[in-house]
Amino acid sequence: MQNPDQGSRIQADGMRINAQGQRNRHHIRKRASVKAKLLGILILLSPIIAIIWWANS
């Protein structure tokens, strides 16, 4: 018969791997949202910058 301790160790390993995967996915999603915010700010600012540049030239 299987060692009863082995099953809990396998379960703990699975939970740890799952937690690492969730953390990595969350980190990627967080970085993507920062990129999206920066892109949005850039899109909002680009017409203002273009108007100022056109006015100064």
Secondary structure per residue as TSV (DSSP state, phi and psi in degrees):
chain	resnum	aa	ss	phi	psi
A	1	M	-	360.0	154.2
A	2	Q	-	-70.8	148.2
A	3	N	-	-67.9	124.4
A	4	P	H	-63.1	-24.8
A	5	D	H	-70.9	-29.7
A	6	Q	H	-65.0	-39.6
A	7	G	H	-61.3	-43.9
A	8	S	H	-68.6	-33.0
A	9	R	H	-67.7	-41.5
A	10	I	H	-62.5	-41.9
A	11	Q	H	-63.4	-42.6
A	12	A	H	-63.0	-41.6
A	13	D	H	-61.4	-43.6
A	14	G	H	-61.7	-42.3
A	15	M	H	-65.3	-39.1
A	16	R	H	-65.9	-44.6
A	17	I	H	-61.8	-42.0
A	18	N	H	-62.5	-43.3
A	19	A	H	-64.0	-40.8
A	20	Q	H	-63.5	-41.2
A	21	G	H	-63.2	-42.7
A	22	Q	H	-63.9	-41.3
A	23	R	H	-63.2	-43.2
A	24	N	H	-64.5	-43.0
A	25	R	H	-62.6	-41.4
A	26	H	H	-63.5	-40.8
A	27	H	H	-63.5	-42.8
A	28	I	H	-63.6	-43.5
A	29	R	H	-63.9	-39.1
A	30	K	H	-63.9	-45.3
A	31	R	H	-63.1	-40.0
A	32	A	H	-64.3	-38.6
A	33	S	H	-67.8	-35.2
A	34	V	H	-64.6	-42.9
A	35	K	H	-60.6	-42.3
A	36	A	H	-64.0	-40.6
A	37	K	H	-64.2	-44.9
A	38	L	H	-62.0	-41.2
A	39	L	H	-64.1	-41.1
A	40	G	H	-62.8	-43.3
A	41	I	H	-62.8	-42.8
A	42	L	H	-61.9	-43.1
A	43	I	H	-64.6	-39.4
A	44	L	H	-68.5	-37.0
A	45	L	H	-81.5	-25.2
A	46	S	H	-59.1	-41.3
A	47	P	H	-65.2	-36.8
A	48	I	H	-64.3	-45.5
A	49	I	H	-62.3	-41.3
A	50	A	H	-63.5	-41.3
A	51	I	H	-64.9	-45.0
A	52	I	H	-62.4	-44.6
A	53	W	H	-61.8	-43.1
A	54	W	H	-66.7	-38.5
A	55	A	H	-68.2	-34.7
A	56	N	H	-79.4	-22.0
A	57	S	-	-84.2	360.0
